[in-house]
Amino acid sequence: MRLSQRNRVLGGALLSVFVATAILGAIWTPYDPLGIDLTKRLEAPGILHWLGTDEFGRDVLSRIMAAAGTSVSISVMTVCFAVAAGVLLGVVSGYARGWLDRAIMTLNDSLLAFPSMLLALALLSITGANMYGIILALGLAYTPSMVRIVRGAVLSLREQEFVQASRVMGNSAIFTMIRHILPNCLAPVIVLATSMFGTVLLTESALSFLGLGVPPPAPTWGNMLASARPHMAQAVWLGIFPGLCISLTLLGINLFGDAIRDRFDPRMRGL
C-alpha cells in the first residue's frame, strides 16, 4: 500500500470516528451532558462513567460526545462560509482585473497581514462570543487565504485557449466564469478547504480554552480543557480525554488532507 493510500485510510478512519461521535452525540449520550450531580464529582473512570466525571459530577464521555457535534457544526459552517466567499471574490478578482481586482486584493492583503487568531479575536469583539458569532468571525478570518488561492488559479486559467474561445464565441463573463473557470479551480479549493477544517477546529478549541468560544455550560473540547486546569492534580482524566480527542481528530484531518493533496498533485501520485 502506497503512503498516500495509508494516509487516506488512517485519516479517513479517524475522521469517520469523529463524525460518527458527533452525529451520535447529537442524538444520544449515556447521561445528560449538562446534568449536575455533586455527589459524583471528580469520580475516576469506571463502569458507570467510562471516562469519569468532572467537578460538577457531569459525565465526561457524554460531554465529549456533545462537544464533538458543536465542533463539527462550527468547523463545517465556517469552512463553507470561507469557501463560498473566497471562491466568489477570488474568481471575480482574477477574471475582472482592473480597479475591481485592485480593490478586492487591497482589502484581502490587509486582512492577510493579521494572524488569523488575532483577526478572529478582533471580529469576536464585534460579533459576540456565541456559536454564530464564532462562525462569522472565523469565516471572515479564513476567507482571505481562500481568495488568494482562487485568484491565483484564475489568473493562470483566464489566458488558456478554451477561455479565450468562450470569449470569442460571445459568451458573457458570468457564463465563462461558471462554465469554464470555476470547475478548473476546484482542485486547490478542495485541498485548502480540507486543511482549513483542521485549522478552524484548532482555533475554535483555542478560543474556547481562552473563554472566548461557545459559552458554558454548553460543552466544547476547548472549554473542557479550560475547566480541567484547576483539577489536573487530582483528576488528570479531565484534561487527557478532551486533549486526546483534539489531537486524534487533527491527526486524521491532516493525514486525509495530505492524501487529498497528493491526489491532485501529479508529482506525488507515484508515492
N, C-alpha and C positions, 0 to 999 in steps of 0.2 A: 504494500500500500504506500503510495507516494505521500510526501509530507503534507501537501495541501489537502489530500483526502483525509489524512489522520486529523488534521486541524478541523476540517469540516465536520467529521464525525464526532469528535470530542466536544467541539464548540457547540454543535447542534444538540448534543445530548444535554450539556449543561444548560443551554438556553431552554430546551424543552422542559426540564425540571423547573426552571424559574417561572416560565409561563404557566405550566400546569399548576404550580403552587399558587400563583397569582389568581388564576381562574377559580381554583378550589377555595381559596381564602375568601373570595367574594361571595361564594355560595354557602360554604360551611366551614366552621372551625370547631375544634374539640370543646372549647369554652368560649364564653363571651370575651372578646379581646379588650373590652372596656370594663368588664365586671371586676369590682374590687372586693377582696376578701382578706382583711388584715390578719385573720387567724392563720393564713397560709403564706405570709410574706417571707420572701427570700428562702423558699424551700429549694433544696438541691434537686437536680434531675432525678426522677424516679418513675415508678409505674404509673401513677396518676398524672403526673406532669413530666412528660418526657424530657423537656428542656428546662425544667424548673419554673419558678415563679419570680416575679420582680418585687420591688419594695412595697407595692400595694396589693400583693397577692394575685396579680394577674398572670395568666398562663403565658409563658414566653413563646411557646410554639404557636399558639393562636394569634399572638400579636405579630409574630414574624410572617405568618401566612397572610394576615390582613395588610401588613405593611408592603408585602410583595405586590398586591393589587394596586396600592397607591403609587408605588414606584413605576409599575408598568404604565399606568394611566398617564402620569406626568411625563414620562420619557417618550411614550408614543405620540402624545399630542404635541409635545414640544418639537420633536423631530418633524412631524407632519407640518407644523407651522413654519419651521425653518426651511424645509424643502419647498413648500408652496411659495413662500415669499421669495426665497433665494432663487428659485428657478425663474419665476416671473421677472424679477428685477434683472437677473443675470442675462436672460435671453433678450429682453428689451434693450439693455445697455449694450450688449455685444453686437446686436444686429443693427440698432438705430444709429449708433455712433453720434458724433456731433455734440451739441450742447446738452442733450439728454444724457448721453453717456458720461460726460464730464460731471454733471450734477449728481447722478447716481453714485459714481465712483468716488467723488469727493466726500460725500456723506458716508459711504461704505468704508473708505480708508480711515476716516476719522473715528468710526466705531471700532475698526480693527486695531487702532492704536492702543485701545484699552484692553487689559486682560479680561477674558470672558467672565471670570468670577467677580472682578471689580465692577464690570458693567452690569452684571446681574444684580449685585448689591445695590447699585445706584438706582436701577429700574425698580427694584423691590420697594424702595422707599416711596415710590410713586404709586405702584400698583397695589401694595399691601401684601402682607405675608399670609396669603390664603392659596388654595390649590390653583385657582385660575390666574391669580396674580403671579404665581411662580411660573406657570406655563407661559404666560405672556412675556415675563421678564427673561426667562431662559430662551424662549423662542427668538426674541429680539436680539439677545446677546450672541446667539449662534447663527443667525441669518447671514451676517457679513461674510463669513468664510464660505458659505454656500454660493453667495452671489459671485465671489471672485472665481471660484472653480468653474461655475457655469459660464461666466463671461469669457474665461479663457478658452473653454471648449467651443463656444460660439464663434469667437474670433478666428479660430482655425477652420471652422466649417463654412463661414459665410463666403469664402473665396473659392470653395470647391465647385466643380463643374455642375453638379446636379442642382446646387443652389442658384448658380448663375442661370442655368437653363430654366428654372422656375420663374426667375425674374423676367427673362426674355419672353416667356410664354404669357406674360401679363398677369401672373398670379399676384394677389395682394401680399403685403408684408406679413399680415397676420396668418394667412394661409401658408406661406412659406415657412414661417417660424414654427407653426404647429405641425405641418406635414413633413417637413424636411429637417429642420434644425433640432427641434425638441427630441425626437426619437433617438438621434445620434448623440445626445448629451446624457442619456440615461446611465451609461456605464460609470462615469465619475460621480454622478449623483448617488447611485446606489452604494458605491464604495464609501463615500463620505458620510452618507446617512447611517450606514452600519456602524462606523467608528464613532459618529456623533451620539448614537444611542448610549454607548457606554460612558462617554464623557458627560452627557446630561445626567445619567444615573448617579455618577460620582459627585457631580456638582450639587445635585438635589440632596444627596446624603450629607455633603459638607454643610450646606445651608441649614439643613435640619439639625445637624450637630451643633451649629452655632446659635440655634434658637430662632432662625430666620426662615424656616421652612413651614411645612404644614403644622399649624398649632396643635399642641396637646389638647385633649387626650388621644386624638387620632394617631395611630402608630405609624411611624416610618422607621426604617433601619437607622437613619441618622439620629433621630431623637431618642431611639432606644439606646444607642451608644452613649449619647449625652447623659441620659438619666442613669446609666450604669456606672459612670465615673466615681460617684461618692461611695459606691458599694463594692468596688472591684476587690478589695482586700478580703471580704467575707463571702462574696457571691461573684466569682470570676466568670461564671457562665453567662451573666447578663451582658458582658461585652464580647465574649468569644463567639456566640452564635450569630448575632447580627453582623459582626465583622466578617465572619466566615461566609455568610450569605452574600455580602457585598463583594468579597474577594473572588468567590467562585463564579458569581454572575459576570463580573468584569472579565475574568479569565475566559469564560465561554463566549462572551461578545467579541473579545479581541481575537480569539482563535478563529471564530466564524468569520469575523471581518477580514482576517488575513486570507482565509480561503476564498472569500468573495473577491478580494483584490487580485489574488493570483488567477482567478477565473477570467478576469477581464484584462490581465496583463500578459501579452504574448510571450514576454521574456521569462515569465515564471511558470509557464504551463508544463515544462518538462521536469519540474522538480517534484 
